[in-house]
Amino acid sequence: MRYPIYLHQADDGSFSGFVPDVIGCYFAGDTIDDAISDAQNALDTYFEYMSEKGEAPVQARTVADHLSNEDCTGGSWAYVDMDLTKYDGKTIKLNITMPQLLLGRIDEYVNSHREYHSRSGFLAELARRELSKHS
């Protein structure tokens, strides 16, 4: 899942910022690449902590959802891609039945959208999105 991050450049050229969807999640780096990497590490640490408490990761919103946030002025936006499957607890294998043509379309989509990593990752991500709409 792609999480929007908000960055500011300091007078010394370094970068810092925060993840608007995760309260208290801050990051920094000497370069923009270092800051983005630190944002990913900060999210990883936070999601691991939440997983240990038995809580699911916060659902990412879009940049457009944050544009009215007064803390998000004068900086830049970027995204951090997080694989949320590792925070879902133990993996359980299951068998499902699905029409062959639908399965083929899913496989084609996953192959051209590598952010899903696998068929299972794709189905899990869609389930997370749908469930987050109703929680």
PyMOL commands that place a pseudoatom at each C-alpha (Angstrom):
pseudoatom trace, name=CA, resn=MET, resi=1, chain=A, elem=C, hetatm=0, pos=[0.000, 0.000, 0.000]
pseudoatom trace, name=CA, resn=ARG, resi=2, chain=A, elem=C, hetatm=0, pos=[1.289, 3.452, -0.859]
pseudoatom trace, name=CA, resn=TYR, resi=3, chain=A, elem=C, hetatm=0, pos=[1.408, 5.900, 2.054]
pseudoatom trace, name=CA, resn=PRO, resi=4, chain=A, elem=C, hetatm=0, pos=[1.708, 9.609, 1.293]
pseudoatom trace, name=CA, resn=ILE, resi=5, chain=A, elem=C, hetatm=0, pos=[4.473, 11.383, 3.200]
pseudoatom trace, name=CA, resn=TYR, resi=6, chain=A, elem=C, hetatm=0, pos=[4.989, 15.111, 3.579]
pseudoatom trace, name=CA, resn=LEU, resi=7, chain=A, elem=C, hetatm=0, pos=[8.524, 16.554, 3.405]
pseudoatom trace, name=CA, resn=HIS, resi=8, chain=A, elem=C, hetatm=0, pos=[10.170, 19.885, 4.199]
pseudoatom trace, name=CA, resn=GLN, resi=9, chain=A, elem=C, hetatm=0, pos=[13.683, 20.914, 3.237]
pseudoatom trace, name=CA, resn=ALA, resi=10, chain=A, elem=C, hetatm=0, pos=[15.685, 22.678, 5.965]
pseudoatom trace, name=CA, resn=ASP, resi=11, chain=A, elem=C, hetatm=0, pos=[18.081, 25.565, 5.366]
pseudoatom trace, name=CA, resn=ASP, resi=12, chain=A, elem=C, hetatm=0, pos=[21.039, 23.153, 5.605]
pseudoatom trace, name=CA, resn=GLY, resi=13, chain=A, elem=C, hetatm=0, pos=[19.604, 21.046, 2.756]
pseudoatom trace, name=CA, resn=SER, resi=14, chain=A, elem=C, hetatm=0, pos=[18.439, 18.152, 4.934]
pseudoatom trace, name=CA, resn=PHE, resi=15, chain=A, elem=C, hetatm=0, pos=[14.857, 16.875, 4.849]
pseudoatom trace, name=CA, resn=SER, resi=16, chain=A, elem=C, hetatm=0, pos=[12.304, 15.988, 7.502]
pseudoatom trace, name=CA, resn=GLY, resi=17, chain=A, elem=C, hetatm=0, pos=[8.633, 15.218, 7.475]
pseudoatom trace, name=CA, resn=PHE, resi=18, chain=A, elem=C, hetatm=0, pos=[5.746, 13.162, 8.737]
pseudoatom trace, name=CA, resn=VAL, resi=19, chain=A, elem=C, hetatm=0, pos=[3.184, 10.586, 7.668]
pseudoatom trace, name=CA, resn=PRO, resi=20, chain=A, elem=C, hetatm=0, pos=[-0.218, 12.315, 7.868]
pseudoatom trace, name=CA, resn=ASP, resi=21, chain=A, elem=C, hetatm=0, pos=[-2.114, 9.024, 8.214]
pseudoatom trace, name=CA, resn=VAL, resi=22, chain=A, elem=C, hetatm=0, pos=[-0.026, 7.895, 11.211]
pseudoatom trace, name=CA, resn=ILE, resi=23, chain=A, elem=C, hetatm=0, pos=[-0.089, 10.316, 14.142]
pseudoatom trace, name=CA, resn=GLY, resi=24, chain=A, elem=C, hetatm=0, pos=[3.382, 10.842, 15.575]
pseudoatom trace, name=CA, resn=CYS, resi=25, chain=A, elem=C, hetatm=0, pos=[5.239, 9.171, 12.691]
pseudoatom trace, name=CA, resn=TYR, resi=26, chain=A, elem=C, hetatm=0, pos=[8.155, 11.479, 11.852]
pseudoatom trace, name=CA, resn=PHE, resi=27, chain=A, elem=C, hetatm=0, pos=[11.290, 10.953, 9.785]
pseudoatom trace, name=CA, resn=ALA, resi=28, chain=A, elem=C, hetatm=0, pos=[14.394, 12.799, 8.589]
pseudoatom trace, name=CA, resn=GLY, resi=29, chain=A, elem=C, hetatm=0, pos=[17.481, 12.455, 6.417]
pseudoatom trace, name=CA, resn=ASP, resi=30, chain=A, elem=C, hetatm=0, pos=[20.435, 14.334, 4.996]
pseudoatom trace, name=CA, resn=THR, resi=31, chain=A, elem=C, hetatm=0, pos=[19.013, 13.861, 1.480]
pseudoatom trace, name=CA, resn=ILE, resi=32, chain=A, elem=C, hetatm=0, pos=[15.490, 13.386, 0.181]
pseudoatom trace, name=CA, resn=ASP, resi=33, chain=A, elem=C, hetatm=0, pos=[16.288, 9.723, -0.516]
pseudoatom trace, name=CA, resn=ASP, resi=34, chain=A, elem=C, hetatm=0, pos=[17.538, 9.266, 3.059]
pseudoatom trace, name=CA, resn=ALA, resi=35, chain=A, elem=C, hetatm=0, pos=[14.367, 10.884, 4.400]
pseudoatom trace, name=CA, resn=ILE, resi=36, chain=A, elem=C, hetatm=0, pos=[12.114, 8.642, 2.302]
pseudoatom trace, name=CA, resn=SER, resi=37, chain=A, elem=C, hetatm=0, pos=[14.063, 5.590, 3.468]
pseudoatom trace, name=CA, resn=ASP, resi=38, chain=A, elem=C, hetatm=0, pos=[13.712, 6.750, 7.080]
pseudoatom trace, name=CA, resn=ALA, resi=39, chain=A, elem=C, hetatm=0, pos=[9.961, 7.207, 6.531]
pseudoatom trace, name=CA, resn=GLN, resi=40, chain=A, elem=C, hetatm=0, pos=[9.735, 3.587, 5.409]
pseudoatom trace, name=CA, resn=ASN, resi=41, chain=A, elem=C, hetatm=0, pos=[11.681, 2.468, 8.495]
pseudoatom trace, name=CA, resn=ALA, resi=42, chain=A, elem=C, hetatm=0, pos=[9.457, 4.572, 10.763]
pseudoatom trace, name=CA, resn=LEU, resi=43, chain=A, elem=C, hetatm=0, pos=[6.305, 3.060, 9.250]
pseudoatom trace, name=CA, resn=ASP, resi=44, chain=A, elem=C, hetatm=0, pos=[7.767, -0.439, 9.543]
pseudoatom trace, name=CA, resn=THR, resi=45, chain=A, elem=C, hetatm=0, pos=[8.517, 0.092, 13.247]
pseudoatom trace, name=CA, resn=TYR, resi=46, chain=A, elem=C, hetatm=0, pos=[5.045, 1.510, 13.893]
pseudoatom trace, name=CA, resn=PHE, resi=47, chain=A, elem=C, hetatm=0, pos=[3.238, -1.268, 12.012]
pseudoatom trace, name=CA, resn=GLU, resi=48, chain=A, elem=C, hetatm=0, pos=[5.270, -3.963, 13.796]
pseudoatom trace, name=CA, resn=TYR, resi=49, chain=A, elem=C, hetatm=0, pos=[4.294, -2.405, 17.133]
pseudoatom trace, name=CA, resn=MET, resi=50, chain=A, elem=C, hetatm=0, pos=[0.617, -2.310, 16.149]
pseudoatom trace, name=CA, resn=SER, resi=51, chain=A, elem=C, hetatm=0, pos=[0.802, -5.907, 14.924]
pseudoatom trace, name=CA, resn=GLU, resi=52, chain=A, elem=C, hetatm=0, pos=[2.214, -7.014, 18.289]
pseudoatom trace, name=CA, resn=LYS, resi=53, chain=A, elem=C, hetatm=0, pos=[-0.797, -5.339, 19.934]
pseudoatom trace, name=CA, resn=GLY, resi=54, chain=A, elem=C, hetatm=0, pos=[-3.111, -7.239, 17.568]
pseudoatom trace, name=CA, resn=GLU, resi=55, chain=A, elem=C, hetatm=0, pos=[-4.106, -4.152, 15.593]
pseudoatom trace, name=CA, resn=ALA, resi=56, chain=A, elem=C, hetatm=0, pos=[-4.149, -3.772, 11.819]
pseudoatom trace, name=CA, resn=PRO, resi=57, chain=A, elem=C, hetatm=0, pos=[-2.125, -1.083, 10.029]
pseudoatom trace, name=CA, resn=VAL, resi=58, chain=A, elem=C, hetatm=0, pos=[-3.810, 2.253, 9.429]
pseudoatom trace, name=CA, resn=GLN, resi=59, chain=A, elem=C, hetatm=0, pos=[-5.368, 2.500, 5.974]
pseudoatom trace, name=CA, resn=ALA, resi=60, chain=A, elem=C, hetatm=0, pos=[-3.573, 5.001, 3.734]
pseudoatom trace, name=CA, resn=ARG, resi=61, chain=A, elem=C, hetatm=0, pos=[-5.524, 7.910, 2.337]
pseudoatom trace, name=CA, resn=THR, resi=62, chain=A, elem=C, hetatm=0, pos=[-4.690, 9.946, -0.753]
pseudoatom trace, name=CA, resn=VAL, resi=63, chain=A, elem=C, hetatm=0, pos=[-2.683, 13.165, -0.927]
pseudoatom trace, name=CA, resn=ALA, resi=64, chain=A, elem=C, hetatm=0, pos=[-5.930, 14.938, -1.882]
pseudoatom trace, name=CA, resn=ASP, resi=65, chain=A, elem=C, hetatm=0, pos=[-7.390, 13.899, 1.482]
pseudoatom trace, name=CA, resn=HIS, resi=66, chain=A, elem=C, hetatm=0, pos=[-4.603, 15.841, 3.236]
pseudoatom trace, name=CA, resn=LEU, resi=67, chain=A, elem=C, hetatm=0, pos=[-4.462, 19.029, 1.161]
pseudoatom trace, name=CA, resn=SER, resi=68, chain=A, elem=C, hetatm=0, pos=[-6.624, 20.949, 3.632]
pseudoatom trace, name=CA, resn=ASN, resi=69, chain=A, elem=C, hetatm=0, pos=[-4.250, 20.051, 6.509]
pseudoatom trace, name=CA, resn=GLU, resi=70, chain=A, elem=C, hetatm=0, pos=[-2.596, 23.315, 7.569]
pseudoatom trace, name=CA, resn=ASP, resi=71, chain=A, elem=C, hetatm=0, pos=[0.578, 21.389, 8.504]
pseudoatom trace, name=CA, resn=CYS, resi=72, chain=A, elem=C, hetatm=0, pos=[0.984, 20.456, 4.827]
pseudoatom trace, name=CA, resn=THR, resi=73, chain=A, elem=C, hetatm=0, pos=[1.984, 23.769, 3.265]
pseudoatom trace, name=CA, resn=GLY, resi=74, chain=A, elem=C, hetatm=0, pos=[5.282, 24.829, 1.748]
pseudoatom trace, name=CA, resn=GLY, resi=75, chain=A, elem=C, hetatm=0, pos=[6.688, 21.328, 1.336]
pseudoatom trace, name=CA, resn=SER, resi=76, chain=A, elem=C, hetatm=0, pos=[6.558, 18.369, -1.013]
pseudoatom trace, name=CA, resn=TRP, resi=77, chain=A, elem=C, hetatm=0, pos=[4.714, 15.070, -1.218]
pseudoatom trace, name=CA, resn=ALA, resi=78, chain=A, elem=C, hetatm=0, pos=[6.124, 11.616, -1.883]
pseudoatom trace, name=CA, resn=TYR, resi=79, chain=A, elem=C, hetatm=0, pos=[4.891, 8.063, -1.413]
pseudoatom trace, name=CA, resn=VAL, resi=80, chain=A, elem=C, hetatm=0, pos=[6.299, 5.147, 0.542]
pseudoatom trace, name=CA, resn=ASP, resi=81, chain=A, elem=C, hetatm=0, pos=[5.251, 1.692, -0.637]
pseudoatom trace, name=CA, resn=MET, resi=82, chain=A, elem=C, hetatm=0, pos=[4.607, -0.679, 2.279]
pseudoatom trace, name=CA, resn=ASP, resi=83, chain=A, elem=C, hetatm=0, pos=[3.911, -4.402, 2.013]
pseudoatom trace, name=CA, resn=LEU, resi=84, chain=A, elem=C, hetatm=0, pos=[1.281, -4.794, 4.736]
pseudoatom trace, name=CA, resn=THR, resi=85, chain=A, elem=C, hetatm=0, pos=[1.098, -8.578, 4.556]
pseudoatom trace, name=CA, resn=LYS, resi=86, chain=A, elem=C, hetatm=0, pos=[3.908, -9.018, 7.082]
pseudoatom trace, name=CA, resn=TYR, resi=87, chain=A, elem=C, hetatm=0, pos=[1.876, -7.170, 9.727]
pseudoatom trace, name=CA, resn=ASP, resi=88, chain=A, elem=C, hetatm=0, pos=[-1.223, -9.356, 9.409]
pseudoatom trace, name=CA, resn=GLY, resi=89, chain=A, elem=C, hetatm=0, pos=[-0.025, -12.107, 11.727]
pseudoatom trace, name=CA, resn=LYS, resi=90, chain=A, elem=C, hetatm=0, pos=[0.471, -15.733, 10.871]
pseudoatom trace, name=CA, resn=THR, resi=91, chain=A, elem=C, hetatm=0, pos=[-0.309, -16.723, 7.287]
pseudoatom trace, name=CA, resn=ILE, resi=92, chain=A, elem=C, hetatm=0, pos=[-2.954, -19.409, 6.851]
pseudoatom trace, name=CA, resn=LYS, resi=93, chain=A, elem=C, hetatm=0, pos=[-3.212, -21.387, 3.644]
pseudoatom trace, name=CA, resn=LEU, resi=94, chain=A, elem=C, hetatm=0, pos=[-6.712, -21.792, 2.248]
pseudoatom trace, name=CA, resn=ASN, resi=95, chain=A, elem=C, hetatm=0, pos=[-8.372, -23.088, -0.888]
pseudoatom trace, name=CA, resn=ILE, resi=96, chain=A, elem=C, hetatm=0, pos=[-10.950, -21.021, -2.746]
pseudoatom trace, name=CA, resn=THR, resi=97, chain=A, elem=C, hetatm=0, pos=[-13.074, -21.641, -5.808]
pseudoatom trace, name=CA, resn=MET, resi=98, chain=A, elem=C, hetatm=0, pos=[-13.137, -19.018, -8.544]
pseudoatom trace, name=CA, resn=PRO, resi=99, chain=A, elem=C, hetatm=0, pos=[-14.087, -18.900, -12.229]
pseudoatom trace, name=CA, resn=GLN, resi=100, chain=A, elem=C, hetatm=0, pos=[-11.122, -19.672, -14.492]
pseudoatom trace, name=CA, resn=LEU, resi=101, chain=A, elem=C, hetatm=0, pos=[-11.443, -16.504, -16.583]
pseudoatom trace, name=CA, resn=LEU, resi=102, chain=A, elem=C, hetatm=0, pos=[-11.563, -14.307, -13.479]
pseudoatom trace, name=CA, resn=LEU, resi=103, chain=A, elem=C, hetatm=0, pos=[-8.481, -16.016, -12.079]
pseudoatom trace, name=CA, resn=GLY, resi=104, chain=A, elem=C, hetatm=0, pos=[-6.688, -15.445, -15.383]
pseudoatom trace, name=CA, resn=ARG, resi=105, chain=A, elem=C, hetatm=0, pos=[-7.566, -11.749, -15.321]
pseudoatom trace, name=CA, resn=ILE, resi=106, chain=A, elem=C, hetatm=0, pos=[-6.311, -11.475, -11.738]
pseudoatom trace, name=CA, resn=ASP, resi=107, chain=A, elem=C, hetatm=0, pos=[-3.012, -13.121, -12.688]
pseudoatom trace, name=CA, resn=GLU, resi=108, chain=A, elem=C, hetatm=0, pos=[-2.557, -10.795, -15.680]
pseudoatom trace, name=CA, resn=TYR, resi=109, chain=A, elem=C, hetatm=0, pos=[-3.246, -7.783, -13.486]
pseudoatom trace, name=CA, resn=VAL, resi=110, chain=A, elem=C, hetatm=0, pos=[-0.830, -8.906, -10.767]
pseudoatom trace, name=CA, resn=ASN, resi=111, chain=A, elem=C, hetatm=0, pos=[1.897, -9.555, -13.356]
pseudoatom trace, name=CA, resn=SER, resi=112, chain=A, elem=C, hetatm=0, pos=[1.582, -6.000, -14.659]
pseudoatom trace, name=CA, resn=HIS, resi=113, chain=A, elem=C, hetatm=0, pos=[1.191, -4.401, -11.188]
pseudoatom trace, name=CA, resn=ARG, resi=114, chain=A, elem=C, hetatm=0, pos=[4.122, -5.796, -9.200]
pseudoatom trace, name=CA, resn=GLU, resi=115, chain=A, elem=C, hetatm=0, pos=[3.201, -3.840, -6.070]
pseudoatom trace, name=CA, resn=TYR, resi=116, chain=A, elem=C, hetatm=0, pos=[0.866, -6.739, -5.238]
pseudoatom trace, name=CA, resn=HIS, resi=117, chain=A, elem=C, hetatm=0, pos=[3.749, -9.268, -5.318]
pseudoatom trace, name=CA, resn=SER, resi=118, chain=A, elem=C, hetatm=0, pos=[1.406, -12.241, -5.768]
pseudoatom trace, name=CA, resn=ARG, resi=119, chain=A, elem=C, hetatm=0, pos=[-2.165, -13.358, -6.354]
pseudoatom trace, name=CA, resn=SER, resi=120, chain=A, elem=C, hetatm=0, pos=[-2.607, -13.776, -2.594]
pseudoatom trace, name=CA, resn=GLY, resi=121, chain=A, elem=C, hetatm=0, pos=[-1.199, -10.296, -1.985]
pseudoatom trace, name=CA, resn=PHE, resi=122, chain=A, elem=C, hetatm=0, pos=[-3.656, -8.840, -4.482]
pseudoatom trace, name=CA, resn=LEU, resi=123, chain=A, elem=C, hetatm=0, pos=[-6.662, -10.578, -2.912]
pseudoatom trace, name=CA, resn=ALA, resi=124, chain=A, elem=C, hetatm=0, pos=[-5.526, -9.655, 0.609]
pseudoatom trace, name=CA, resn=GLU, resi=125, chain=A, elem=C, hetatm=0, pos=[-5.075, -5.991, -0.362]
pseudoatom trace, name=CA, resn=LEU, resi=126, chain=A, elem=C, hetatm=0, pos=[-8.549, -5.809, -1.917]
pseudoatom trace, name=CA, resn=ALA, resi=127, chain=A, elem=C, hetatm=0, pos=[-10.014, -7.431, 1.191]
pseudoatom trace, name=CA, resn=ARG, resi=128, chain=A, elem=C, hetatm=0, pos=[-8.225, -4.871, 3.411]
pseudoatom trace, name=CA, resn=ARG, resi=129, chain=A, elem=C, hetatm=0, pos=[-9.563, -1.979, 1.333]
pseudoatom trace, name=CA, resn=GLU, resi=130, chain=A, elem=C, hetatm=0, pos=[-13.117, -3.278, 1.395]
pseudoatom trace, name=CA, resn=LEU, resi=131, chain=A, elem=C, hetatm=0, pos=[-13.013, -4.000, 5.130]
pseudoatom trace, name=CA, resn=SER, resi=132, chain=A, elem=C, hetatm=0, pos=[-11.576, -0.555, 5.904]
pseudoatom trace, name=CA, resn=LYS, resi=133, chain=A, elem=C, hetatm=0, pos=[-14.610, 1.030, 4.230]
pseudoatom trace, name=CA, resn=HIS, resi=134, chain=A, elem=C, hetatm=0, pos=[-16.835, -0.585, 6.839]
pseudoatom trace, name=CA, resn=SER, resi=135, chain=A, elem=C, hetatm=0, pos=[-14.815, -0.166, 10.018]
for i in range(1, 135): cmd.bond("trace and resi %d" % i, "trace and resi %d" % (i + 1))
show_as sticks, trace
zoom trace
